[in-house]
Amino acid sequence: MFLILAVVLILLWIGGFFVLHVSSFLIHLLLIFALISIIMNFVSGRRAV
C-alpha cells in the first residue's frame, strides 16, 4: 500500500515540477511524502494475513 502511494506521489511530483513548472516548496512536499512512504513500506514489510 505504501509503495503504491509512493509511486502516485512521485508521478504527481514529476507532473507538477516538470510539466506544469511549479517550483514552490509545496510541490516538493509530494516528493518528501513519497520517500516517507517508501521507507514505511520497507520498514513495515509484508505481513501475513
MODELLER restraints for C-alpha pairs under 7 A, 6 or more apart:
rsr = mdl.restraints
at = mdl.atoms
rsr.add(forms.Gaussian(group=physical.xy_distance, feature=features.Distance(at['CA:2:A'], at['CA:37:A']), mean=5.04, stdev=0.5))
rsr.add(forms.Gaussian(group=physical.xy_distance, feature=features.Distance(at['CA:2:A'], at['CA:38:A']), mean=6.27, stdev=0.5))
rsr.add(forms.Gaussian(group=physical.xy_distance, feature=features.Distance(at['CA:2:A'], at['CA:40:A']), mean=6.74, stdev=0.5))
rsr.add(forms.Gaussian(group=physical.xy_distance, feature=features.Distance(at['CA:2:A'], at['CA:41:A']), mean=5.24, stdev=0.5))
rsr.add(forms.Gaussian(group=physical.xy_distance, feature=features.Distance(at['CA:3:A'], at['CA:37:A']), mean=6.50, stdev=0.5))
rsr.add(forms.Gaussian(group=physical.xy_distance, feature=features.Distance(at['CA:3:A'], at['CA:38:A']), mean=5.70, stdev=0.5))
rsr.add(forms.Gaussian(group=physical.xy_distance, feature=features.Distance(at['CA:3:A'], at['CA:41:A']), mean=6.07, stdev=0.5))
rsr.add(forms.Gaussian(group=physical.xy_distance, feature=features.Distance(at['CA:5:A'], at['CA:37:A']), mean=6.73, stdev=0.5))
rsr.add(forms.Gaussian(group=physical.xy_distance, feature=features.Distance(at['CA:6:A'], at['CA:34:A']), mean=4.18, stdev=0.5))
rsr.add(forms.Gaussian(group=physical.xy_distance, feature=features.Distance(at['CA:6:A'], at['CA:35:A']), mean=6.77, stdev=0.5))
rsr.add(forms.Gaussian(group=physical.xy_distance, feature=features.Distance(at['CA:6:A'], at['CA:37:A']), mean=5.39, stdev=0.5))
rsr.add(forms.Gaussian(group=physical.xy_distance, feature=features.Distance(at['CA:6:A'], at['CA:38:A']), mean=5.95, stdev=0.5))
rsr.add(forms.Gaussian(group=physical.xy_distance, feature=features.Distance(at['CA:9:A'], at['CA:30:A']), mean=5.64, stdev=0.5))
rsr.add(forms.Gaussian(group=physical.xy_distance, feature=features.Distance(at['CA:9:A'], at['CA:31:A']), mean=6.64, stdev=0.5))
rsr.add(forms.Gaussian(group=physical.xy_distance, feature=features.Distance(at['CA:9:A'], at['CA:34:A']), mean=5.43, stdev=0.5))
rsr.add(forms.Gaussian(group=physical.xy_distance, feature=features.Distance(at['CA:10:A'], at['CA:30:A']), mean=6.89, stdev=0.5))
rsr.add(forms.Gaussian(group=physical.xy_distance, feature=features.Distance(at['CA:10:A'], at['CA:31:A']), mean=5.91, stdev=0.5))
rsr.add(forms.Gaussian(group=physical.xy_distance, feature=features.Distance(at['CA:10:A'], at['CA:34:A']), mean=6.07, stdev=0.5))
rsr.add(forms.Gaussian(group=physical.xy_distance, feature=features.Distance(at['CA:13:A'], at['CA:27:A']), mean=6.25, stdev=0.5))
rsr.add(forms.Gaussian(group=physical.xy_distance, feature=features.Distance(at['CA:13:A'], at['CA:30:A']), mean=5.82, stdev=0.5))
rsr.add(forms.Gaussian(group=physical.xy_distance, feature=features.Distance(at['CA:13:A'], at['CA:31:A']), mean=6.14, stdev=0.5))
rsr.add(forms.Gaussian(group=physical.xy_distance, feature=features.Distance(at['CA:16:A'], at['CA:22:A']), mean=5.61, stdev=0.5))
rsr.add(forms.Gaussian(group=physical.xy_distance, feature=features.Distance(at['CA:16:A'], at['CA:27:A']), mean=6.69, stdev=0.5))
rsr.add(forms.Gaussian(group=physical.xy_distance, feature=features.Distance(at['CA:17:A'], at['CA:23:A']), mean=6.09, stdev=0.5))
rsr.add(forms.Gaussian(group=physical.xy_distance, feature=features.Distance(at['CA:17:A'], at['CA:27:A']), mean=6.95, stdev=0.5))
